[in-house]
Amino acid sequence: MIKLSHIVKTYNPGTAKEVPALRDISLEISKGEIFGVIGLSGAGKSTLIRIINMLERPTAGTVEVHGQELTQLSEKELREARRHIGMIFQSFNLLSSATVAENVAFPLQLAGTMDKAAIAKRVTELLELVELGDKAQMYPAQLSGGQKQRVGIARALASNPEVLLCDEATSALDPKTTSSILELLTALRRKLNLTIVIITHQMEVIKECCDRVAVIDGGVITEMGSAVDIFIDPKQDLTKRLVSAAVRRGLPELLRHTQVVSEYHEGAKAVVELLFLGPKADAPVIVDVAKECAVSISILAGNIDHIQSEPYGIIVVEIGGSRAEIERAINEFKQRVHKVEVLGYDERKQLSEF
């Protein structure tokens, strides 16, 4: 559906103010996929999404959407192609002096292909689709942030696009409203067979609705994969920091108060992070391993959540026993959970004896 090949974007090329924004970006997004692009401010993610609909022209490379190579189109052909690519924004971009219905009708009026009755019918359908059927005659100032974004979504869908681009569409919203907007986008993907690209700096957004994700840093895609793979096995330092902020809430604070060393000493306890995924997230693994290996296991911290509908849990435990017993317990965990990481050894009890 969307194919970017060797995209380069440089602002003010050949001048003293030259700024490289994107460096050799290549990616493919399948039809019906929700694809997330995440990165810190200035990473190049907003430039990337604007290149998909050619609001920004790449310095080099090609942009293909639904079989059309957009960089080769004339301005007239490009305007027609953009009708099949909707876009919603962080700041909503609504006309403050127009009603909700008038805002949604605006792109249809500009297109000039429908009469007033047909436009009115289409606007009614769109507002019902985004659950704002009773807000048609209200003005943006009378709406909440979430309602304004729903108007923006309805407007973006007015011309029956095949692709919907979301540029930080939830970053101005509170967590509960963000979740409701992401649920709406997921439902619209199913109903309308949309391909959705979401630009965000919030890993929670990726976790809730994206099928795949690309991590961008300094204009380069540093990591890409399924949302599940990125969350449970991040490779790059930036990805690890982003994931940790979303799924390890409370764990770093607790571990700072645990005296963990890298090598085992007699009497120390192993501090181990366990990652559970899918059905294993609900299994009584910790109790079973403690009984079978004759070790003591204390839960230091934990977090249970979902990546879309897939349950996962991260639990940090302290395993006590002889070195052989601890190693046996760790090996048992490796057979029963998705991932095991030994964080170190806690010497507090041993040290207190002196």
PyMOL commands that set and color helices and strands:
alter all, ss='L'
color gray80, all
select helices_A, chain A and resi 45-52+70-72+75-82+100-111+116-129+133-135+140-142+145-156+175-192+203-209+227-232+237-247+251-255+278-282+285-293+323-336+348-352
alter helices_A, ss='H'
color red, helices_A
select strands_A, chain A and resi 2-11+19-29+34-38+60-65+68-69+85-89+163-167+195-200+212-217+220-226+260-261+269-277+296-307+310-320+339-346
alter strands_A, ss='S'
color yellow, strands_A
deselect
rebuild
show_as cartoon
